[in-house]
Amino acid sequence: MSRIEEALLGRWSGLKILLVSTALGFACVLPLLLYMAFGPADGNPIGLGLLAVVAVPIAGIGAAVGLVKMVVQYFLRRE
């Protein structure tokens, strides 16, 4: 493993990756939820829907990576 990879992997903990991914997903879905709650009944928020459709899978992948890294960190510290 190169020094760059070691520096990047050491900088972000699994919990931090999980929290940032979850916050990113929530922040990208929140505008659509607010528009549905307070916007006009006949509105068509295409851009907000596309933002949510793109952000949720990316946030899910990031959360999965964070969980895997948390498990790996747990077992490496346990030894």
MOPAC internal coordinates of N, CA, C and O (Angstrom, degrees):
PM7 1SCF
backbone

  N    0.0000 0     0.00 0     0.00 0    0    0    0
  C    1.4436 1     0.00 0     0.00 0    1    0    0
  C    1.5355 1   107.80 1     0.00 0    2    1    0
  O    1.2310 1   120.70 1   -42.32 1    3    2    1
  N    1.3022 1   116.27 1   137.68 1    3    2    1
  C    1.4555 1   120.23 1  -178.32 1    5    3    2
  C    1.5305 1   110.77 1   -78.58 1    6    5    3
  O    1.2310 1   121.76 1   -13.15 1    7    6    5
  N    1.3188 1   114.24 1   166.85 1    7    6    5
  C    1.4692 1   119.06 1   179.68 1    9    7    6
  C    1.5206 1   111.72 1   -65.07 1   10    9    7
  O    1.2310 1   120.42 1   147.84 1   11   10    9
  N    1.3330 1   116.81 1   -32.16 1   11   10    9
  C    1.4663 1   120.41 1  -179.88 1   13   11   10
  C    1.5238 1   110.12 1   -66.32 1   14   13   11
  O    1.2310 1   120.43 1   136.05 1   15   14   13
  N    1.3345 1   116.78 1   -43.95 1   15   14   13
  C    1.4652 1   119.94 1   178.88 1   17   15   14
  C    1.5203 1   111.21 1   -63.84 1   18   17   15
  O    1.2310 1   120.55 1   138.20 1   19   18   17
  N    1.3242 1   116.54 1   -41.80 1   19   18   17
  C    1.4600 1   119.80 1   178.75 1   21   19   18
  C    1.5224 1   111.20 1   -62.91 1   22   21   19
  O    1.2310 1   120.47 1   140.11 1   23   22   21
  N    1.3263 1   116.71 1   -39.89 1   23   22   21
  C    1.4661 1   120.06 1   179.44 1   25   23   22
  C    1.5208 1   111.05 1   -66.14 1   26   25   23
  O    1.2310 1   120.16 1   138.06 1   27   26   25
  N    1.3333 1   117.30 1   -41.94 1   27   26   25
  C    1.4654 1   119.99 1   179.57 1   29   27   26
  C    1.5174 1   111.85 1   -68.94 1   30   29   27
  O    1.2310 1   120.09 1   138.56 1   31   30   29
  N    1.3159 1   117.44 1   -41.44 1   31   30   29
  C    1.4606 1   119.79 1  -179.35 1   33   31   30
  C    1.5223 1   111.56 1   -69.35 1   34   33   31
  O    1.2310 1   120.27 1   147.48 1   35   34   33
  N    1.3077 1   117.08 1   -32.52 1   35   34   33
  C    1.4575 1   119.94 1   179.94 1   37   35   34
  C    1.5126 1   113.39 1   -77.27 1   38   37   35
  O    1.2310 1   120.16 1   158.28 1   39   38   37
  N    1.3155 1   117.30 1   -21.72 1   39   38   37
  C    1.4602 1   120.96 1  -175.74 1   41   39   38
  C    1.5262 1   112.45 1   -77.72 1   42   41   39
  O    1.2310 1   119.81 1   144.09 1   43   42   41
  N    1.3232 1   117.98 1   -35.91 1   43   42   41
  C    1.4638 1   122.26 1  -175.50 1   45   43   42
  C    1.5269 1   109.37 1  -109.70 1   46   45   43
  O    1.2310 1   120.30 1   -59.22 1   47   46   45
  N    1.3194 1   117.03 1   120.78 1   47   46   45
  C    1.4545 1   120.47 1   175.15 1   49   47   46
  C    1.5295 1   109.36 1   -82.23 1   50   49   47
  O    1.2310 1   121.15 1   -15.39 1   51   50   49
  N    1.3166 1   115.41 1   164.61 1   51   50   49
  C    1.4576 1   119.91 1   179.85 1   53   51   50
  C    1.5214 1   112.23 1   -62.99 1   54   53   51
  O    1.2310 1   120.49 1   140.24 1   55   54   53
  N    1.3085 1   116.67 1   -39.76 1   55   54   53
  C    1.4602 1   120.41 1   179.35 1   57   55   54
  C    1.5235 1   111.13 1   -65.09 1   58   57   55
  O    1.2310 1   120.39 1   140.50 1   59   58   57
  N    1.3271 1   116.86 1   -39.50 1   59   58   57
  C    1.4664 1   120.47 1   179.47 1   61   59   58
  C    1.5299 1   110.33 1   -65.42 1   62   61   59
  O    1.2310 1   119.97 1   138.19 1   63   62   61
  N    1.3308 1   117.66 1   -41.81 1   63   62   61
  C    1.4628 1   121.02 1   177.48 1   65   63   62
  C    1.5264 1   110.09 1   -62.24 1   66   65   63
  O    1.2310 1   120.51 1   136.65 1   67   66   65
  N    1.3172 1   116.64 1   -43.35 1   67   66   65
  C    1.4590 1   121.41 1   179.67 1   69   67   66
  C    1.5288 1   111.24 1   -62.43 1   70   69   67
  O    1.2310 1   120.20 1   134.22 1   71   70   69
  N    1.3148 1   117.22 1   -45.78 1   71   70   69
  C    1.4632 1   120.90 1  -178.54 1   73   71   70
  C    1.5276 1   112.29 1   -67.61 1   74   73   71
  O    1.2310 1   120.08 1   138.40 1   75   74   73
  N    1.3222 1   117.44 1   -41.60 1   75   74   73
  C    1.4627 1   120.64 1   179.20 1   77   75   74
  C    1.5237 1   110.39 1   -65.86 1   78   77   75
  O    1.2310 1   120.05 1   138.83 1   79   78   77
  N    1.3207 1   117.51 1   -41.17 1   79   78   77
  C    1.4648 1   120.90 1   179.29 1   81   79   78
  C    1.5237 1   111.12 1   -64.73 1   82   81   79
  O    1.2310 1   120.48 1   136.72 1   83   82   81
  N    1.3090 1   116.69 1   -43.28 1   83   82   81
  C    1.4592 1   120.54 1   178.91 1   85   83   82
  C    1.5342 1   111.01 1   -65.00 1   86   85   83
  O    1.2310 1   120.51 1   137.96 1   87   86   85
  N    1.3220 1   116.63 1   -42.04 1   87   86   85
  C    1.4662 1   120.16 1   178.42 1   89   87   86
  C    1.5275 1   111.14 1   -65.26 1   90   89   87
  O    1.2310 1   120.40 1   140.79 1   91   90   89
  N    1.3276 1   116.84 1   -39.21 1   91   90   89
  C    1.4613 1   120.26 1   177.95 1   93   91   90
  C    1.5305 1   110.99 1   -63.25 1   94   93   91
  O    1.2310 1   120.47 1   134.93 1   95   94   93
  N    1.3203 1   116.70 1   -45.07 1   95   94   93
  C    1.4647 1   120.08 1   178.08 1   97   95   94
  C    1.5145 1   112.05 1   -61.95 1   98   97   95
  O    1.2310 1   120.43 1   136.35 1   99   98   97
  N    1.3123 1   116.78 1   -43.65 1   99   98   97
  C    1.4616 1   119.97 1   179.69 1  101   99   98
  C    1.5209 1   111.69 1   -66.82 1  102  101   99
  O    1.2310 1   120.65 1   140.06 1  103  102  101
  N    1.3403 1   116.37 1   -39.94 1  103  102  101
  C    1.4649 1   120.01 1  -179.31 1  105  103  102
  C    1.5263 1   111.67 1   -66.62 1  106  105  103
  O    1.2310 1   120.04 1   151.31 1  107  106  105
  N    1.3214 1   117.53 1   -28.69 1  107  106  105
  C    1.4662 1   119.66 1  -179.87 1  109  107  106
  C    1.5263 1   112.46 1   -86.15 1  110  109  107
  O    1.2310 1   119.73 1   159.12 1  111  110  109
  N    1.3178 1   118.12 1   -20.88 1  111  110  109
  C    1.4618 1   121.22 1   177.77 1  113  111  110
  C    1.5301 1   110.88 1   -91.02 1  114  113  111
  O    1.2310 1   120.22 1   154.71 1  115  114  113
  N    1.3156 1   117.18 1   -25.29 1  115  114  113
  C    1.4589 1   121.65 1  -176.88 1  117  115  114
  C    1.5356 1   113.99 1   -57.15 1  118  117  115
  O    1.2310 1   118.59 1   137.65 1  119  118  117
  N    1.3316 1   120.30 1   -42.35 1  119  118  117
  C    1.4708 1   117.86 1   178.60 1  121  119  118
  C    1.5341 1   113.25 1   -60.75 1  122  121  119
  O    1.2310 1   120.24 1   141.28 1  123  122  121
  N    1.3126 1   117.14 1   -38.72 1  123  122  121
  C    1.4594 1   120.34 1   177.65 1  125  123  122
  C    1.5228 1   110.93 1   -65.51 1  126  125  123
  O    1.2310 1   120.27 1   138.10 1  127  126  125
  N    1.3124 1   117.09 1   -41.90 1  127  126  125
  C    1.4605 1   120.31 1   178.42 1  129  127  126
  C    1.5280 1   111.63 1   -64.31 1  130  129  127
  O    1.2310 1   120.61 1   139.07 1  131  130  129
  N    1.3312 1   116.44 1   -40.93 1  131  130  129
  C    1.4626 1   119.68 1   178.28 1  133  131  130
  C    1.5261 1   111.26 1   -66.99 1  134  133  131
  O    1.2310 1   120.19 1   142.68 1  135  134  133
  N    1.3336 1   117.24 1   -37.32 1  135  134  133
  C    1.4569 1   120.05 1   177.79 1  137  135  134
  C    1.5228 1   110.68 1   -65.78 1  138  137  135
  O    1.2310 1   120.43 1   140.32 1  139  138  137
  N    1.3285 1   116.79 1   -39.68 1  139  138  137
  C    1.4683 1   119.66 1   178.55 1  141  139  138
  C    1.5286 1   111.13 1   -66.54 1  142  141  139
  O    1.2310 1   120.57 1   145.33 1  143  142  141
  N    1.3356 1   116.53 1   -34.67 1  143  142  141
  C    1.4602 1   119.56 1  -178.12 1  145  143  142
  C    1.5264 1   112.79 1   -78.69 1  146  145  143
  O    1.2310 1   120.07 1   140.37 1  147  146  145
  N    1.3250 1   117.48 1   -39.63 1  147  146  145
  C    1.4573 1   120.47 1  -171.41 1  149  147  146
  C    1.5233 1   114.58 1  -117.62 1  150  149  147
  O    1.2310 1   119.58 1   171.59 1  151  150  149
  N    1.3204 1   118.42 1    -8.41 1  151  150  149
  C    1.4571 1   121.63 1  -177.12 1  153  151  150
  C    1.5230 1   111.80 1   -80.59 1  154  153  151
  O    1.2310 1   120.73 1    -1.61 1  155  154  153
  N    1.3145 1   116.21 1   178.39 1  155  154  153
  C    1.4615 1   120.02 1   179.63 1  157  155  154
  C    1.5304 1   110.92 1   -68.20 1  158  157  155
  O    1.2310 1   121.34 1   -29.07 1  159  158  157
  N    1.3270 1   115.04 1   150.93 1  159  158  157
  C    1.4594 1   119.89 1  -176.87 1  161  159  158
  C    1.5243 1   112.06 1   -68.60 1  162  161  159
  O    1.2310 1   120.06 1   150.72 1  163  162  161
  N    1.3094 1   117.48 1   -29.28 1  163  162  161
  C    1.4612 1   120.33 1  -178.16 1  165  163  162
  C    1.5258 1   112.22 1  -100.50 1  166  165  163
  O    1.2310 1   119.79 1  -161.81 1  167  166  165
  N    1.3180 1   118.00 1    18.19 1  167  166  165
  C    1.4606 1   122.00 1  -179.28 1  169  167  166
  C    1.5238 1   111.98 1   -74.77 1  170  169  167
  O    1.2310 1   120.85 1   -18.74 1  171  170  169
  N    1.3218 1   115.98 1   161.26 1  171  170  169
  C    1.4478 1   121.63 1  -179.28 1  173  171  170
  C    1.5347 1   108.38 1  -136.28 1  174  173  171
  O    1.2310 1   119.84 1   -94.56 1  175  174  173
  N    1.3270 1   117.91 1    85.44 1  175  174  173
  C    1.4652 1   121.07 1  -174.83 1  177  175  174
  C    1.5351 1   111.81 1   -82.31 1  178  177  175
  O    1.2310 1   120.45 1  -106.76 1  179  178  177
  N    1.3296 1   116.75 1    73.24 1  179  178  177
  C    1.4614 1   120.40 1  -176.74 1  181  179  178
  C    1.5238 1   111.14 1   -64.30 1  182  181  179
  O    1.2310 1   120.22 1   134.71 1  183  182  181
  N    1.3083 1   117.19 1   -45.29 1  183  182  181
  C    1.4636 1   120.41 1  -178.58 1  185  183  182
  C    1.5182 1   112.60 1   -62.96 1  186  185  183
  O    1.2310 1   120.42 1   138.83 1  187  186  185
  N    1.3177 1   116.81 1   -41.17 1  187  186  185
  C    1.4648 1   120.04 1   179.09 1  189  187  186
  C    1.5251 1   111.08 1   -67.60 1  190  189  187
  O    1.2310 1   120.60 1   143.32 1  191  190  189
  N    1.3281 1   116.45 1   -36.68 1  191  190  189
  C    1.4646 1   120.05 1   176.76 1  193  191  190
  C    1.5157 1   111.74 1   -65.84 1  194  193  191
  O    1.2310 1   120.40 1   138.05 1  195  194  193
  N    1.3305 1   116.84 1   -41.95 1  195  194  193
  C    1.4629 1   120.06 1   178.15 1  197  195  194
  C    1.5190 1   111.26 1   -65.39 1  198  197  195
  O    1.2310 1   120.31 1   141.88 1  199  198  197
  N    1.3195 1   117.02 1   -38.12 1  199  198  197
  C    1.4621 1   120.44 1   175.99 1  201  199  198
  C    1.5196 1   110.79 1   -59.77 1  202  201  199
  O    1.2310 1   120.28 1   135.39 1  203  202  201
  N    1.3199 1   117.07 1   -44.61 1  203  202  201
  C    1.4651 1   120.91 1   179.56 1  205  203  202
  C    1.5248 1   111.19 1   -66.53 1  206  205  203
  O    1.2310 1   120.25 1   139.49 1  207  206  205
  N    1.3452 1   117.13 1   -40.51 1  207  206  205
  C    1.4701 1   120.70 1  -178.59 1  209  207  206
  C    1.5232 1   110.82 1   -65.11 1  210  209  207
  O    1.2310 1   119.79 1   144.53 1  211  210  209
  N    1.3090 1   118.00 1   -35.47 1  211  210  209
  C    1.4629 1   120.75 1   179.84 1  213  211  210
  C    1.5310 1   111.26 1   -79.60 1  214  213  211
  O    1.2310 1   120.14 1   141.13 1  215  214  213
  N    1.3195 1   117.34 1   -38.87 1  215  214  213
  C    1.4590 1   120.81 1  -172.74 1  217  215  214
  C    1.5267 1   113.68 1   -76.33 1  218  217  215
  O    1.2310 1   119.81 1   145.57 1  219  218  217
  N    1.3109 1   117.97 1   -34.43 1  219  218  217
  C    1.4652 1   119.74 1  -175.93 1  221  219  218
  C    1.5343 1   112.44 1   -64.85 1  222  221  219
  O    1.2310 1   118.38 1   133.89 1  223  222  221
  N    1.3323 1   120.69 1   -46.11 1  223  222  221
  C    1.4729 1   118.25 1   176.68 1  225  223  222
  C    1.5273 1   113.12 1   -64.82 1  226  225  223
  O    1.2310 1   120.37 1   142.80 1  227  226  225
  N    1.3287 1   116.89 1   -37.20 1  227  226  225
  C    1.4652 1   119.20 1   178.15 1  229  227  226
  C    1.5283 1   110.34 1   -64.34 1  230  229  227
  O    1.2310 1   120.49 1   137.58 1  231  230  229
  N    1.3177 1   116.67 1   -42.42 1  231  230  229
  C    1.4638 1   120.62 1   177.89 1  233  231  230
  C    1.5262 1   110.79 1   -66.56 1  234  233  231
  O    1.2310 1   120.00 1   143.64 1  235  234  233
  N    1.3161 1   117.60 1   -36.36 1  235  234  233
  C    1.4670 1   120.82 1   177.34 1  237  235  234
  C    1.5145 1   112.10 1   -64.83 1  238  237  235
  O    1.2310 1   120.61 1   137.96 1  239  238  237
  N    1.3290 1   116.44 1   -42.04 1  239  238  237
  C    1.4687 1   119.90 1   177.37 1  241  239  238
  C    1.5219 1   110.16 1   -64.83 1  242  241  239
  O    1.2310 1   120.49 1   137.31 1  243  242  241
  N    1.3202 1   116.66 1   -42.69 1  243  242  241
  C    1.4650 1   120.07 1   177.52 1  245  243  242
  C    1.5195 1   112.37 1   -62.25 1  246  245  243
  O    1.2310 1   120.46 1   140.36 1  247  246  245
  N    1.3306 1   116.72 1   -39.64 1  247  246  245
  C    1.4663 1   120.20 1   178.25 1  249  247  246
  C    1.5247 1   110.58 1   -66.25 1  250  249  247
  O    1.2310 1   120.29 1   140.91 1  251  250  249
  N    1.3315 1   117.06 1   -39.09 1  251  250  249
  C    1.4683 1   120.37 1   178.04 1  253  251  250
  C    1.5283 1   110.89 1   -64.75 1  254  253  251
  O    1.2310 1   120.32 1   138.83 1  255  254  253
  N    1.3267 1   117.00 1   -41.17 1  255  254  253
  C    1.4645 1   120.86 1   176.93 1  257  255  254
  C    1.5301 1   110.04 1   -62.76 1  258  257  255
  O    1.2310 1   120.62 1   137.44 1  259  258  257
  N    1.3124 1   116.42 1   -42.56 1  259  258  257
  C    1.4654 1   119.76 1   178.01 1  261  259  258
  C    1.5181 1   112.38 1   -62.50 1  262  261  259
  O    1.2310 1   120.31 1   139.27 1  263  262  261
  N    1.3301 1   117.01 1   -40.73 1  263  262  261
  C    1.4664 1   119.89 1   178.18 1  265  263  262
  C    1.5241 1   111.64 1   -65.23 1  266  265  263
  O    1.2310 1   120.47 1   136.90 1  267  266  265
  N    1.3252 1   116.71 1   -43.10 1  267  266  265
  C    1.4700 1   120.24 1   178.80 1  269  267  266
  C    1.5180 1   110.07 1   -62.62 1  270  269  267
  O    1.2310 1   120.57 1   137.33 1  271  270  269
  N    1.3269 1   116.51 1   -42.67 1  271  270  269
  C    1.4686 1   119.29 1   179.29 1  273  271  270
  C    1.5258 1   111.41 1   -65.70 1  274  273  271
  O    1.2310 1   120.02 1   144.41 1  275  274  273
  N    1.3276 1   117.57 1   -35.59 1  275  274  273
  C    1.4669 1   120.45 1   176.61 1  277  275  274
  C    1.5217 1   110.83 1   -63.45 1  278  277  275
  O    1.2310 1   120.19 1   138.08 1  279  278  277
  N    1.3284 1   117.24 1   -41.92 1  279  278  277
  C    1.4667 1   120.83 1   179.15 1  281  279  278
  C    1.5276 1   110.43 1   -64.82 1  282  281  279
  O    1.2310 1   120.54 1   136.31 1  283  282  281
  N    1.3336 1   116.58 1   -43.69 1  283  282  281
  C    1.4655 1   120.35 1   178.93 1  285  283  282
  C    1.5228 1   110.34 1   -63.04 1  286  285  283
  O    1.2310 1   119.98 1   136.18 1  287  286  285
  N    1.3255 1   117.65 1   -43.82 1  287  286  285
  C    1.4623 1   120.59 1   178.38 1  289  287  286
  C    1.5266 1   111.04 1   -62.70 1  290  289  287
  O    1.2310 1   120.37 1   142.92 1  291  290  289
  N    1.3131 1   116.90 1   -37.08 1  291  290  289
  C    1.4675 1   120.16 1   179.40 1  293  291  290
  C    1.5347 1   110.50 1   -62.64 1  294  293  291
  O    1.2310 1   120.85 1   133.86 1  295  294  293
  N    1.3355 1   115.98 1   -46.14 1  295  294  293
  C    1.4503 1   118.47 1  -177.58 1  297  295  294
  C    1.5291 1   112.23 1   -74.03 1  298  297  295
  O    1.2310 1   119.07 1   151.31 1  299  298  297
  N    1.3276 1   119.39 1   -28.69 1  299  298  297
  C    1.4531 1   120.42 1   176.58 1  301  299  298
  C    1.5294 1   112.00 1   -72.45 1  302  301  299
  O    1.2310 1   120.25 1   145.94 1  303  302  301
  N    1.3152 1   117.13 1   -34.06 1  303  302  301
  C    1.4729 1   120.39 1   178.00 1  305  303  302
  C    1.5152 1   111.68 1   -76.82 1  306  305  303
  O    1.2310 1   120.37 1   157.06 1  307  306  305
  N    1.3014 1   116.89 1   -22.94 1  307  306  305
  C    1.4599 1   121.59 1  -175.59 1  309  307  306
  C    1.5256 1   111.98 1   -72.83 1  310  309  307
  O    1.2310 1   119.83 1   154.53 1  311  310  309
  N    1.3027 1   117.94 1   -25.47 1  311  310  309
  C    1.4768 1   120.79 1  -176.38 1  313  311  310
  C    1.4815 1   113.77 1   -67.53 1  314  313  311
  O    1.2310 1   120.10 1   180.00 1  315  314  313

